Amino acid sequence: MKEKFRQLLALFWTFFKIGAFTFGGGYAMIPLIQRETVEKKHWITDDDTLEIFAIAESTPGPVAVNAATFVGYRTAGFWGSFFATLGVVLPSFLIILAISFILNEFQDFPVVQYAFNGIRAGVLALLIKALWTMYKKSPKGAAAYIVMGGSFVLTALLDVPVLAVIIGCAVFGLITSCIAERRHKA
Amino acid sequence: MIFLELFLTFFKIGLFTFGGGYAMLPLIQEEVLTRGWLEMADLINFIAVSESTPGPFAVNCATYIGSELGGAYGIIGSIFGAACATLGVVLPSFIVILIVAKCYDKFKENRIVKGCMSGLKPAVVGLIGSATVGIAATVFIPNGRTVTIFSEVQTYVSLAIFAVCTVLAFKKAHPILIVCLAAACGIACGYLL
């Protein structure tokens, strides 16, 4: 009982640290999760981490939350996943809560408004970079380019709801992969 | 009831976004803007805040918007609103991963999952591209309150900052460095021009 409690506490604390020290979320966490859970704690193996990120990519939600839930479950069942997830989310929750109070106090100061006028242009640069990274990781080929262009045109120019496009593209991917498979067999 | 609406909206966002980083941006942008929860400029400001603080963008965003909207009911409302939105965005992944962890071997080689992902991955690229265009419009053609501060000079200033920051971003400069530099440029231009 005491052993179990200590393990849950260790899971919480490890993922709290991971949540507190990774900026930019998701993929920035991979090396840290590997060091903490594989090398230090031996909760999972190196192969497990590869699998975790493969799963995290094909399930909904932020990669960090997915990874925490998975490692927690592998290590200590349901409560393990509960405490690991709580740990990884809590730092951002507390920090952003504090920031939202501070931001409300200061956002009408001219200096803050000037700063954000500059920052918005910087954010656009960061998004362009993120877009490029996403493009490099995405599958290529005719079907993929149709989906890319199609989802862009539908949302940017035709105001189709994002959710409808997401579901439509998943179905499209399913159909094209079935057709490709059938051709491959024939 | 704003708290329930926060929970349900972020539950939907958490459930339907695949892949890390900014994959959630398109859906967050649509939900938050159409509900009038934030203005476009506020959302872009918050992306910078999220880049400069630890944690996933989606979680940060949920906490911030929850806190802002709950703030109408005082500090307790603010904390409760943040908790509702954050729980909403985290819960779908939590439940799905628990299920997957139980029947992992079936999931790994599942053709349906693989097929859907082959459509979702490029879709995210197109959707983020579309969200970026909307953000670019707000940055370069400022409207509403930004226009009273800067007028059209802002367009040229923004273009210059954007150009420098893009070069830095592709040279793998740290996002916090880029945010700080852009802030410094914004302040300097605000007082000098």
Interface residues (C-beta under 8 A of the other chain):
Chain A: G19 A20 F21 T22 F23 G24 G25 G26 Y27 E51 A54 I55 A56 E57 S58 T59 P60 G61 P62 V63 A64 V65 N66 T69 F70 Y73 R74 F78 S81 T85 V89 P91 S92 F93 I95 I96 L97 I99 S100 F101 L103 N104 P110 V111 Q113 Y114 A115 F116 N117 G118 I119 R120 A121 G122 V123 L124 A125 L126 L127 I128 K129 A130 L131 W132 T133 M134 Y135 K137 S138 P139 A143 A144 Y145 V147 M148 G149 G150 S151 F152 T155 A156 P161 V162 L163 V165 I166 I167 C169 A170 V171 F172 G173 L174 I175 T176 S177 C178 E181
Chain B: K12 G14 L15 F16 T17 F18 G19 G20 G21 Y22 A23 M24 L25 P26 L27 E30 A41 I44 N45 I47 A48 V49 S50 E51 S52 T53 P54 G55 P56 F57 A58 V59 N60 T63 Y64 S67 E68 G71 S78 I79 A82 A83 T86 V89 V90 P92 S93 F94 V96 I97 L98 V100 A101 Y104 F107 K108 R111 I112 V113 K114 G115 C116 M117 S118 G119 L120 K121 P122 A123 V124 V125 G126 L127 I128 G129 S130 A131 T132 V133 G134 I135 A136 T138 V139 P142 T146 I149 F150 Q154 V157 S158 L159 I161 F162 C165 T166 L168 A169 F170 H174 P175 I176 I178 V179 L181 A182 A183 A184 C185 G186 I187 C189 G190 Y191
